[in-house]
Amino acid sequence: MKKLISLLLVLTLVLSLSAALAEEDSEWVDFADRYPETKAFDSFWVSGDGQVRINAFCRADGFEMIIVWMTGEDTFTSWEYLMTYDQENRKLVCDGVGLMAENKIKDGEVAESKTIYQDGTASFWLNDQGELCWDDEKEDTFSATTFHKIGYFPDTYTCDRATLEVKYAGEDLIYDVNLDWADSAFQSWHWNLGGNYDPETDTLPVEGYKQLYTYKEDGDLDLDADQQETEVKATFTLDEKRNVVISSDDETINGLVFERDGINMWQWVY
């Protein structure tokens, strides 16, 4: 009888705990759903010269800001902030947990990183022109700088035998796009495209031309072969995984989905 009573008590405690957890889960609201206005922050942003780049992305529990300032060909300063939302002032805020580091690049990777501080405080907001403003309350580094929204397009992508490179050209929301498709061992198609990012629709309309490259047996480009140059127009959109989906008047690439490789932020800009 005592064992039965003990078992019933344990079962009651388990059921009570399960009910409490279920109630807690039912009250959980994703950050973007709780503050839908913060979705306007969710993007890549750059300064006018392209040397300062911000990756602002929404997590389930808040916003994360990763900032890279290119201070040289192989050096950059970085900041990382985990943000909450000040609904009254319409700002993303980080209170004393921001990290700043000095970094060196070697062979395309971070070879050395030195933490400068881990108690940074900052806030971000959007001005009337839709530009991102950053108040670095620790050092006041970029208080006069505004950042332009450029979408989540800068990266390299792959699809079957094709590779896609999308890079920000450094000003006026202009992108340079290169797409290569290996048709055979001796031939490949190349698309050279460019266009301006549209923040209103979060799309990248591009146009340019495609060419057929023919190679000799020694691997050199056959300059005498017909390149079959053709004008092309396309629009790039992003799916829920931020892969590029192409809509184009060129049936070769129309409807293709290119999977994101995930390049480093210092490789975004030409």
PLY file of the C-alpha trace (Angstrom):
ply
format ascii 1.0
element vertex 270
property float x
property float y
property float z
element edge 269
property int vertex1
property int vertex2
end_header
0.00 0.00 0.00
2.83 2.42 0.91
4.50 1.72 -2.44
1.24 2.42 -4.24
0.75 5.72 -2.37
4.36 6.73 -3.15
3.84 5.89 -6.81
0.66 7.96 -6.92
2.45 10.91 -5.31
5.28 10.74 -7.87
2.76 10.49 -10.71
0.89 13.52 -9.37
4.11 15.54 -9.20
5.06 14.56 -12.77
1.62 15.50 -14.10
1.75 18.83 -12.26
5.20 19.60 -13.66
4.12 18.63 -17.18
1.08 20.88 -16.92
3.25 23.77 -15.72
5.70 23.29 -18.59
2.87 23.06 -21.10
1.42 26.29 -19.75
4.85 27.94 -19.99
5.30 26.75 -23.58
1.86 28.01 -24.52
2.86 31.49 -23.31
6.07 31.54 -25.37
5.90 33.99 -28.28
8.66 34.24 -30.83
10.46 37.61 -30.77
9.45 38.53 -34.33
5.82 37.69 -33.60
5.83 39.62 -30.34
7.39 42.68 -32.00
6.51 42.47 -35.72
7.81 45.99 -36.30
11.36 44.71 -35.70
11.24 42.75 -38.97
12.24 45.99 -40.69
15.70 45.61 -39.08
16.19 42.07 -40.37
18.71 42.46 -43.23
22.28 43.18 -44.25
23.24 46.85 -43.95
26.28 48.79 -45.17
27.76 52.25 -44.76
27.99 54.52 -47.79
31.50 53.36 -48.69
30.72 49.72 -47.93
33.51 49.42 -45.38
31.19 48.94 -42.40
28.79 45.99 -42.76
26.04 44.93 -40.37
24.33 41.57 -40.24
21.09 42.14 -38.31
19.09 38.97 -37.84
16.18 38.01 -35.68
16.54 35.09 -33.27
13.77 33.41 -31.32
14.77 35.31 -28.17
15.92 38.64 -29.58
17.97 40.37 -32.25
21.64 39.79 -32.93
23.84 42.41 -34.53
27.21 41.45 -36.00
29.23 44.39 -37.30
32.43 44.34 -39.34
34.53 47.44 -40.03
37.23 46.83 -42.63
40.27 48.70 -41.29
42.69 47.23 -43.85
43.03 44.57 -46.53
43.50 41.84 -43.94
42.26 43.46 -40.70
38.86 44.35 -39.33
37.19 45.43 -36.12
34.04 43.57 -35.07
31.17 44.13 -32.65
28.55 41.63 -31.53
25.37 42.65 -29.72
22.41 40.65 -28.46
19.51 43.09 -28.54
16.14 43.45 -26.88
13.43 45.82 -28.12
12.47 49.13 -26.53
8.93 49.38 -27.87
8.31 52.87 -26.49
11.32 54.37 -28.28
11.23 51.89 -31.21
14.87 50.91 -30.70
16.88 47.72 -30.47
19.00 47.98 -27.34
21.94 46.12 -25.83
22.69 46.84 -22.19
26.27 46.04 -21.21
26.91 42.73 -22.98
28.34 43.89 -26.32
31.63 42.41 -27.48
34.30 44.25 -29.48
37.36 42.59 -31.03
40.29 43.35 -33.34
40.81 40.68 -36.01
43.35 39.61 -38.62
42.56 37.62 -41.77
44.82 35.01 -43.34
43.92 32.73 -46.26
40.30 33.88 -46.10
39.81 33.03 -42.42
40.20 34.81 -39.08
43.74 33.96 -38.00
43.85 36.14 -34.89
41.21 37.80 -32.72
41.81 40.02 -29.69
38.87 40.92 -27.45
38.90 44.62 -26.53
35.83 44.63 -24.26
32.74 42.58 -23.43
30.57 45.19 -21.72
29.42 47.27 -24.68
26.12 49.17 -24.65
24.41 50.27 -27.86
21.11 51.00 -29.54
19.88 50.85 -33.14
16.90 52.53 -34.76
15.53 53.47 -38.19
15.34 57.10 -39.24
12.61 58.64 -41.42
14.46 57.56 -44.58
14.53 53.93 -43.47
18.26 54.02 -42.78
19.77 52.18 -39.83
21.35 54.36 -37.12
23.79 53.05 -34.51
24.51 54.67 -31.15
27.65 53.07 -29.72
27.30 54.23 -26.13
30.61 52.64 -25.14
32.88 54.58 -27.52
30.57 56.65 -29.76
32.38 55.26 -32.82
29.81 55.65 -35.60
27.17 57.98 -34.17
27.13 60.12 -37.36
27.01 57.14 -39.76
23.84 55.79 -41.34
23.55 52.38 -42.97
21.69 51.34 -46.12
19.61 48.19 -46.35
20.94 45.84 -49.06
18.98 42.63 -48.38
20.42 39.20 -47.65
21.88 38.72 -51.13
25.69 39.03 -50.74
27.08 35.48 -50.82
28.15 32.64 -53.09
25.64 29.95 -54.08
25.54 26.61 -55.87
22.97 24.71 -57.92
23.94 21.44 -59.58
26.85 22.35 -61.91
26.28 26.09 -61.57
27.90 28.59 -59.21
26.53 32.04 -58.41
28.42 34.97 -56.90
26.46 37.98 -55.68
28.47 40.92 -54.37
27.56 44.43 -53.35
29.36 46.96 -55.55
29.87 49.40 -52.69
27.41 52.23 -53.44
23.86 53.13 -54.53
22.47 49.64 -53.77
24.21 48.28 -56.90
25.05 44.58 -57.15
27.41 42.68 -59.45
26.36 39.13 -60.27
28.36 36.37 -61.94
26.85 32.98 -62.77
28.78 30.09 -64.33
27.34 26.81 -65.60
29.66 23.98 -66.72
27.91 22.57 -69.80
30.65 20.07 -70.66
34.39 19.54 -70.27
35.05 22.07 -73.06
32.13 24.49 -72.77
30.54 26.62 -70.07
27.92 29.37 -69.95
28.68 32.61 -68.18
26.16 35.27 -67.11
27.45 38.77 -66.30
24.61 40.69 -64.61
24.07 43.76 -62.51
21.25 45.67 -60.87
19.95 47.72 -57.96
18.48 46.17 -54.83
14.82 47.12 -54.27
14.21 47.56 -50.51
10.45 47.92 -51.01
10.04 44.41 -52.44
13.25 42.88 -51.02
14.21 41.71 -54.51
17.21 42.12 -56.78
16.27 42.86 -60.42
19.29 42.36 -62.70
20.11 42.46 -66.37
23.11 41.84 -68.58
24.21 39.14 -70.95
25.26 35.53 -71.13
28.09 34.08 -73.19
29.21 30.62 -74.22
32.84 29.95 -73.37
34.61 27.26 -75.39
37.94 25.85 -74.25
40.77 24.18 -76.13
42.24 20.85 -75.10
45.04 22.67 -73.28
42.43 24.52 -71.18
42.86 27.94 -72.82
39.79 29.89 -73.91
39.09 29.53 -77.65
38.76 33.17 -78.71
37.69 32.19 -82.24
34.63 30.21 -81.11
31.15 31.71 -81.34
30.29 33.13 -77.89
26.56 33.36 -78.68
26.13 36.51 -76.57
22.52 37.01 -75.49
20.84 39.73 -73.41
19.24 38.49 -70.19
16.89 39.93 -67.56
16.14 38.28 -64.21
14.81 38.93 -60.72
16.35 37.34 -57.64
14.23 36.63 -54.59
15.00 34.78 -51.36
13.14 31.75 -50.02
12.60 31.00 -46.32
16.15 29.60 -46.09
17.54 32.72 -47.78
18.52 30.79 -50.88
18.25 32.65 -54.19
15.31 31.85 -56.48
15.66 33.13 -60.05
12.84 34.32 -62.28
14.19 35.08 -65.77
13.39 35.40 -69.47
16.28 32.95 -69.96
14.77 29.48 -69.66
18.18 28.02 -68.77
18.11 29.65 -65.33
14.42 30.45 -64.86
13.06 28.78 -61.71
16.45 27.62 -60.41
17.12 27.69 -56.66
20.71 28.38 -55.59
21.74 27.26 -52.12
23.70 29.71 -49.97
27.31 28.86 -49.10
27.72 31.39 -46.29
30.74 33.58 -47.07
32.41 35.82 -44.52
31.24 39.42 -44.11
34.57 40.86 -45.30
33.89 39.21 -48.70
30.55 40.96 -49.32
31.85 43.97 -51.19
34.13 44.38 -54.19
0 1
1 2
2 3
3 4
4 5
5 6
6 7
7 8
8 9
9 10
10 11
11 12
12 13
13 14
14 15
15 16
16 17
17 18
18 19
19 20
20 21
21 22
22 23
23 24
24 25
25 26
26 27
27 28
28 29
29 30
30 31
31 32
32 33
33 34
34 35
35 36
36 37
37 38
38 39
39 40
40 41
41 42
42 43
43 44
44 45
45 46
46 47
47 48
48 49
49 50
50 51
51 52
52 53
53 54
54 55
55 56
56 57
57 58
58 59
59 60
60 61
61 62
62 63
63 64
64 65
65 66
66 67
67 68
68 69
69 70
70 71
71 72
72 73
73 74
74 75
75 76
76 77
77 78
78 79
79 80
80 81
81 82
82 83
83 84
84 85
85 86
86 87
87 88
88 89
89 90
90 91
91 92
92 93
93 94
94 95
95 96
96 97
97 98
98 99
99 100
100 101
101 102
102 103
103 104
104 105
105 106
106 107
107 108
108 109
109 110
110 111
111 112
112 113
113 114
114 115
115 116
116 117
117 118
118 119
119 120
120 121
121 122
122 123
123 124
124 125
125 126
126 127
127 128
128 129
129 130
130 131
131 132
132 133
133 134
134 135
135 136
136 137
137 138
138 139
139 140
140 141
141 142
142 143
143 144
144 145
145 146
146 147
147 148
148 149
149 150
150 151
151 152
152 153
153 154
154 155
155 156
156 157
157 158
158 159
159 160
160 161
161 162
162 163
163 164
164 165
165 166
166 167
167 168
168 169
169 170
170 171
171 172
172 173
173 174
174 175
175 176
176 177
177 178
178 179
179 180
180 181
181 182
182 183
183 184
184 185
185 186
186 187
187 188
188 189
189 190
190 191
191 192
192 193
193 194
194 195
195 196
196 197
197 198
198 199
199 200
200 201
201 202
202 203
203 204
204 205
205 206
206 207
207 208
208 209
209 210
210 211
211 212
212 213
213 214
214 215
215 216
216 217
217 218
218 219
219 220
220 221
221 222
222 223
223 224
224 225
225 226
226 227
227 228
228 229
229 230
230 231
231 232
232 233
233 234
234 235
235 236
236 237
237 238
238 239
239 240
240 241
241 242
242 243
243 244
244 245
245 246
246 247
247 248
248 249
249 250
250 251
251 252
252 253
253 254
254 255
255 256
256 257
257 258
258 259
259 260
260 261
261 262
262 263
263 264
264 265
265 266
266 267
267 268
268 269
